Amino acid sequence: MQLRLTDPEPGTPTVDVTGITLEPTSQTLSVNETLALKATVAPVDATDKGINWSSSAPDIVSVDTKGNLKALKAGTATITRLHKHGYLLPH
């Protein structure tokens, strides 16, 4: 893994993301049904709240950049949320 760190502007404090809650945490969908995931980032004043979403089985459940799901066919998938810089967010 390669990680690039940059310094913020001098005197600008940064607040790291310490966690994220997701609603719902589990859901059963019918084919063609959609669901909007609600992600709440902590702390409220985190400097960078960007989230990237991915599906373990995008042929079964698709997820867009806003956390909206669509069931495409029967099966099971896990939706993962990553900080926009590529690391897993804590729960």
C-alpha positions as CSV (number, residue, x, y, z in Angstrom):
1,M,0.0,0.0,0.0
2,Q,1.2,3.5,-0.8
3,L,0.0,6.4,1.3
4,R,0.5,10.0,0.4
5,L,0.1,12.5,3.2
6,T,-0.2,16.2,2.7
7,D,-0.1,19.0,5.3
8,P,-3.1,21.3,5.5
9,E,-2.6,25.0,5.3
10,P,-0.6,26.2,8.2
11,G,-2.8,27.0,11.2
12,T,-5.7,25.0,9.8
13,P,-6.7,22.2,12.3
14,T,-7.9,18.9,10.8
15,V,-10.4,16.6,12.5
16,D,-10.0,12.9,11.6
17,V,-13.0,10.6,11.0
18,T,-13.3,8.3,14.0
19,G,-16.3,6.3,13.0
20,I,-19.4,5.8,10.8
21,T,-22.8,4.5,11.5
22,L,-24.8,2.9,8.8
23,E,-28.6,2.5,8.5
24,P,-29.8,-0.1,7.9
25,T,-27.1,-2.6,8.8
26,S,-28.8,-5.5,7.1
27,Q,-31.6,-5.6,4.5
28,T,-33.3,-8.1,2.2
29,L,-34.3,-6.7,-1.2
30,S,-36.4,-8.0,-4.0
31,V,-35.0,-7.9,-7.6
32,N,-35.2,-4.3,-8.9
33,E,-35.9,-2.9,-5.5
34,T,-33.8,0.0,-4.4
35,L,-32.6,1.2,-1.0
36,A,-30.8,4.4,0.1
37,L,-28.2,3.7,2.8
38,K,-27.8,6.4,5.4
39,A,-24.2,7.0,6.6
40,T,-23.5,9.2,9.5
41,V,-19.8,10.2,9.9
42,A,-18.3,11.0,13.4
43,P,-17.3,13.4,14.6
44,V,-19.8,15.9,13.1
45,D,-16.9,18.4,12.5
46,A,-14.6,15.9,10.7
47,T,-12.5,17.7,8.1
48,D,-13.0,15.1,5.2
49,K,-16.3,13.1,5.3
50,G,-15.9,11.6,1.8
51,I,-17.1,8.0,1.4
52,N,-16.7,5.6,-1.4
53,W,-19.0,2.6,-1.6
54,S,-18.4,-0.8,-3.2
55,S,-20.4,-4.0,-3.6
56,S,-18.8,-7.4,-3.1
57,A,-21.0,-8.7,-5.9
58,P,-21.9,-5.8,-8.3
59,D,-23.8,-8.2,-10.5
60,I,-26.2,-8.9,-7.6
61,V,-26.4,-5.5,-5.9
62,S,-25.2,-2.3,-7.4
63,V,-24.2,0.7,-5.3
64,D,-23.7,4.3,-6.5
65,T,-21.5,7.0,-5.1
66,K,-24.2,8.2,-2.8
67,G,-24.9,4.8,-1.2
68,N,-28.0,4.0,-3.2
69,L,-28.5,0.2,-3.8
70,K,-30.3,-1.6,-6.5
71,A,-31.0,-5.4,-6.4
72,L,-30.2,-6.8,-9.8
73,K,-30.7,-10.6,-9.2
74,A,-31.0,-13.1,-6.3
75,G,-27.9,-13.6,-4.2
76,T,-26.0,-12.1,-1.3
77,A,-23.6,-9.1,-1.3
78,T,-21.7,-7.1,1.2
79,I,-21.6,-3.3,0.8
80,T,-18.3,-1.8,2.0
81,R,-17.7,1.8,2.8
82,L,-14.2,3.3,2.3
83,H,-12.9,6.7,3.1
84,K,-12.5,8.5,-0.2
85,H,-8.7,8.1,0.2
86,G,-9.0,4.3,0.2
87,Y,-8.9,3.1,3.8
88,L,-11.7,1.3,5.6
89,L,-13.7,3.4,7.8
90,P,-14.3,2.3,11.4
91,H,-17.8,1.3,12.5
